[in-house]
Amino acid sequence: MTRLAFLLALAFAAAITLPLVAPGYLVDVGMLVFFLAFIGQSWNISGGFAGQTSFGHAVFFGTGAYTSTILQITFGWNAWLAWPAAMLAGAIVGWIIAVLSFRAGLRGSYFALITLAFAEAFRILANSLSFTHAGLGMLIKADPRPANFQFKDPIWFYYLALALCIVSLLIAWQLTRGRLGSRLVAVRENEDAARALGIDVFAEKVKALSLAGAIAAAGGTFYAQKYLYIDPNIAFGVDKSIEMLLVTMVGGAGTIFGPLLGALALTGINEVTRTLASVVPAFKNVQPLSLIVYGVMLMLIVGRLPDGLARLFRRVDRHA
Amino acid sequence: MLEVSGISKSFGGLKAVDGVSLDVQAGEIVALIGPNGAGKTTLFAALAGFHRPDAGRIVFDGRDIIGLPPHRICAAGMVRTFQITQPFAKITVRENIMVGAYLRIDDRSKARDRAEAVAAQVGMAAQLDRFGADLTVAGRKRLELARALATGPRLLLLDEVMAGLNPTEITEIVEVIRAIRASGVTILLIEHVMQAVTSLADRAYVLNQGRMIAEGTLAEIAGNPAVVEAYLGHGAAEVLRA
């Protein structure tokens, strides 16, 4: 416990001071890590703890991004107020998908495919409906004032992402030490045994997906406010779903720090390979190099370290 | 406490359970025996809500529970274990048992205390930190028992908790089950280990090919020709008598 607490305090202090000493570029990278860790935690709750593998988490992310953006642009809402509304929308979408698929008894790869289908359906809808401005995407008017959830200095997005990441870690930590988390893990490990021990398997899965939906949607709004632009591919594209899945799988599904470790690893690889590609002439035409490294890394993780990077820290983790 | 009347369950053309009735009084240990494939586990699954019977009534504590899902039946106080053990593989024994304890306890530290107490009761205190996947057969059987017990049941349905155990382990678990009964839990058990059945059960039912062919005290059943034939084959009763 003390060792873990010490490490965490150290990491926290480093995270707080980083933007004060590091160049702006690193601040952006750090922001990305915490942001990925945050939306990865959404996948981790439903996929890692509850064991319901999804290929379409972008459906929640995009729902959040579009809900808050539409509320702002079309209805003139304040962005901060639109944020919880976006989370609610994400939770509702999670609830609906869960009720439909789990009532129908979908499990494993069938559930994964259904979530992918939902994300694609939402992407196509966003691409064709007028209230989402179709394929043009939606541009949020730049008016960088904190009251508008827009900041002139990227440092504030960094700190906000850090705060979100910490909140997601706290949620995951609570899951590892409470009734809900215990039940989700039981559902993941063995549904029949869970049922026999009094667990309403259906209800627990619905809870997990609703919670995951709210978190990913919160990430969607954050993204929209940071870049002030979303379109159907950014919001609902399969890339986002894969990112959320990947950081969790690489870092360690069903662990508190898995998504954060995965986000660190993947963002790190991404940055290194991008630098390599721009510096080493031989890599110039290998585009994008990071995908190749991702692929190799994923194979190594699945083959050699199925519990993810968090496994390397198991001893610290376990006796905590 | 449990009254079952006329339960039937078919899978396709196979009548796995055919018009079975039985009853269990509070405080009893009742055994359900019969040859392999007799329909014992199917009957348990029907009682616990895993299969919906095609016909019949199941009344638990004065309440008709037919059609209730397993988790509601568990919450009502009747819990089953699995013949083919189903440990939660990637979590520890303590966490496994806590899943059961959380049924009636919301608080984590109280659930943990309960899990540890139950583990001690079934003789697993030394294995609390082991993972479900790492247990021996005997350990898994005990874990099934412990998890079910942690839910605070009034009626336990034990499905072959002694299969695959060596004689020492059987003697131990017989003592555990006796202690569980003494603590006020009623028990219905499926068992092939006759040494255990005779030393534990007040009464027994015999199921063969989906039908209940005998019931009574163990002595009555051992002398019943239909039972002898079910186990040893047609004509066996005659041979034994001769």
Interface residues (C-beta under 8 A of the other chain):
Chain A: R177 G178 R179 S182 R183 V185 A186 E189 N190 D192 A193 A194 R195 A196 L197 G198 I199 D200 V201 G254
Chain B: A48 F50 P69 P70 H71 C74 A75 V79 R80 T81 F82 Q86 P87 F88 A89 K90 I91 E95 M98 V99 G100 Y102 L103 D106 R108 A111 G132 R147 A148 T151
